[in-house]
């Protein structure tokens, strides 16, 4: 079943998605730095933010692939199949 966060990301525009990704990356870097210096109260938040970044990047990539023309998609599939068969 799709998570609620994933469903929320589908409603974002591409611009909102990009802004959210940059903000979340900045937040993750800041949290990681603070954790290295003095430690976080709850270090599991690092995992949550890292996974949020992955969700955002996945949605951006999904939209990029959806916007590709059919010819480019077939070329991509051909390359992926060739790599898989090695």
Secondary structure by P-SEA (a helix, b strand, c coil): cccaaaaaaaaccaaaaaaaaaaaaaaaaaaaaaaacccccccaaaaaaaaaaaaaaaaaaaaaaaaccaaaaaaaaaaaaaaaac
